[in-house]
Amino acid sequence: MVQRIKLAIVELTGLSKDTLHVYVGLGVFLAVAAVSPRRLRSIVPLLAVAAVAVAGEIVDLWHDRSSVGYWRWEASLRDMLNTLFWPTVIWLLARFSILFGQNSEK
């Protein structure tokens, strides 16, 4: 069921699965940061992205095992990297640079 929904989103948007992982990661990160007290500097939005990415890969693992008989871990690793890359970059910049305003951590 989840795989059908994912494929429908791919077809509806015309975007690749890899691109959708990037968008989901950024969307979750920014949505959680918007309600987090320390916004982009908080680790909470990054942990939320990681939780969503892990949950998605657990679903993919279950699907892989039932459809192809084994876990395609290379695809899961790529998906995790695509989902976490830009949220991690933004979090690091917000946390350790002055790019997003005064850094209160230093």
C-alpha positions as a Markdown table, in Angstrom:
| # | Residue | x | y | z |
|---|---|---|---|---|
| 1 | Met | 0.0 | 0.0 | 0.0 |
| 2 | Val | 2.7 | 2.5 | 1.0 |
| 3 | Gln | 4.7 | 1.6 | -2.1 |
| 4 | Arg | 1.6 | 2.3 | -4.3 |
| 5 | Ile | 1.3 | 5.7 | -2.7 |
| 6 | Lys | 5.0 | 6.4 | -3.3 |
| 7 | Leu | 4.7 | 5.4 | -6.9 |
| 8 | Ala | 1.6 | 7.5 | -7.4 |
| 9 | Ile | 3.4 | 10.5 | -6.0 |
| 10 | Val | 6.3 | 9.9 | -8.4 |
| 11 | Glu | 3.9 | 9.6 | -11.3 |
| 12 | Leu | 1.8 | 12.6 | -10.2 |
| 13 | Thr | 4.8 | 14.9 | -9.7 |
| 14 | Gly | 7.0 | 13.6 | -12.5 |
| 15 | Leu | 9.9 | 13.8 | -10.1 |
| 16 | Ser | 12.3 | 10.9 | -9.4 |
| 17 | Lys | 12.3 | 9.0 | -6.1 |
| 18 | Asp | 15.7 | 10.5 | -5.3 |
| 19 | Thr | 14.4 | 14.1 | -5.8 |
| 20 | Leu | 11.4 | 13.3 | -3.6 |
| 21 | His | 13.7 | 12.1 | -0.8 |
| 22 | Val | 15.4 | 15.5 | -1.0 |
| 23 | Tyr | 12.1 | 17.4 | -0.8 |
| 24 | Val | 10.7 | 15.2 | 2.0 |
| 25 | Gly | 13.9 | 15.8 | 4.0 |
| 26 | Leu | 13.8 | 19.5 | 3.5 |
| 27 | Gly | 10.1 | 19.7 | 4.2 |
| 28 | Val | 10.2 | 17.8 | 7.4 |
| 29 | Phe | 13.3 | 19.7 | 8.6 |
| 30 | Leu | 11.7 | 23.1 | 7.9 |
| 31 | Ala | 8.3 | 22.2 | 9.3 |
| 32 | Val | 9.8 | 20.9 | 12.6 |
| 33 | Ala | 12.2 | 23.8 | 12.8 |
| 34 | Ala | 9.3 | 26.2 | 12.5 |
| 35 | Val | 7.8 | 25.0 | 15.7 |
| 36 | Ser | 11.1 | 24.3 | 17.5 |
| 37 | Pro | 12.2 | 26.8 | 20.1 |
| 38 | Arg | 15.7 | 27.2 | 18.7 |
| 39 | Arg | 14.6 | 26.8 | 15.1 |
| 40 | Leu | 17.3 | 25.7 | 12.7 |
| 41 | Arg | 20.0 | 25.4 | 15.5 |
| 42 | Ser | 18.0 | 22.8 | 17.3 |
| 43 | Ile | 18.9 | 19.1 | 16.8 |
| 44 | Val | 15.2 | 18.2 | 17.0 |
| 45 | Pro | 14.4 | 19.0 | 13.3 |
| 46 | Leu | 17.4 | 16.9 | 12.1 |
| 47 | Leu | 16.4 | 14.0 | 14.4 |
| 48 | Ala | 12.8 | 14.3 | 13.0 |
| 49 | Val | 14.2 | 13.9 | 9.4 |
| 50 | Ala | 16.3 | 11.0 | 10.5 |
| 51 | Ala | 13.3 | 9.3 | 12.1 |
| 52 | Val | 11.2 | 9.8 | 8.9 |
| 53 | Ala | 14.1 | 8.5 | 6.8 |
| 54 | Val | 14.5 | 5.4 | 8.9 |
| 55 | Ala | 10.8 | 4.7 | 9.0 |
| 56 | Gly | 10.7 | 5.0 | 5.2 |
| 57 | Glu | 13.6 | 2.6 | 4.8 |
| 58 | Ile | 12.0 | 0.1 | 7.2 |
| 59 | Val | 8.9 | 0.1 | 4.9 |
| 60 | Asp | 11.2 | -0.3 | 1.9 |
| 61 | Leu | 13.0 | -3.2 | 3.7 |
| 62 | Trp | 9.7 | -5.0 | 4.3 |
| 63 | His | 8.7 | -4.4 | 0.7 |
| 64 | Asp | 12.1 | -5.6 | -0.7 |
| 65 | Arg | 12.0 | -8.7 | 1.4 |
| 66 | Ser | 8.5 | -9.6 | 0.2 |
| 67 | Ser | 9.0 | -8.6 | -3.5 |
| 68 | Val | 12.6 | -9.4 | -4.4 |
| 69 | Gly | 13.6 | -11.6 | -1.5 |
| 70 | Tyr | 16.4 | -9.5 | -0.1 |
| 71 | Trp | 17.0 | -6.0 | 1.2 |
| 72 | Arg | 18.5 | -3.6 | -1.4 |
| 73 | Trp | 20.6 | -1.9 | 1.3 |
| 74 | Glu | 22.5 | 0.2 | -1.3 |
| 75 | Ala | 19.3 | 1.8 | -2.4 |
| 76 | Ser | 18.3 | 2.4 | 1.2 |
| 77 | Leu | 21.7 | 4.0 | 1.9 |
| 78 | Arg | 21.3 | 6.3 | -1.1 |
| 79 | Asp | 17.8 | 7.2 | 0.1 |
| 80 | Met | 19.0 | 8.0 | 3.6 |
| 81 | Leu | 21.8 | 10.2 | 2.2 |
| 82 | Asn | 19.4 | 12.0 | -0.2 |
| 83 | Thr | 17.0 | 12.6 | 2.7 |
| 84 | Leu | 19.5 | 13.8 | 5.2 |
| 85 | Phe | 22.1 | 15.7 | 3.2 |
| 86 | Trp | 20.6 | 19.2 | 2.8 |
| 87 | Pro | 18.9 | 19.2 | 6.3 |
| 88 | Thr | 22.3 | 18.3 | 7.8 |
| 89 | Val | 24.1 | 21.0 | 5.8 |
| 90 | Ile | 21.6 | 23.7 | 6.8 |
| 91 | Trp | 21.7 | 22.5 | 10.5 |
| 92 | Leu | 25.5 | 22.7 | 10.5 |
| 93 | Leu | 25.5 | 26.2 | 8.9 |
| 94 | Ala | 22.9 | 27.4 | 11.4 |
| 95 | Arg | 24.6 | 25.8 | 14.3 |
| 96 | Phe | 28.3 | 26.7 | 13.6 |
| 97 | Ser | 28.3 | 29.7 | 11.4 |
| 98 | Ile | 26.9 | 33.2 | 11.3 |
| 99 | Leu | 25.1 | 32.6 | 8.0 |
| 100 | Phe | 21.7 | 32.4 | 9.6 |
| 101 | Gly | 22.2 | 35.2 | 12.1 |
| 102 | Gln | 24.2 | 35.6 | 15.3 |
| 103 | Asn | 25.6 | 32.3 | 16.6 |
| 104 | Ser | 24.7 | 32.2 | 20.3 |
| 105 | Glu | 26.7 | 29.0 | 20.7 |
| 106 | Lys | 30.1 | 30.6 | 20.6 |
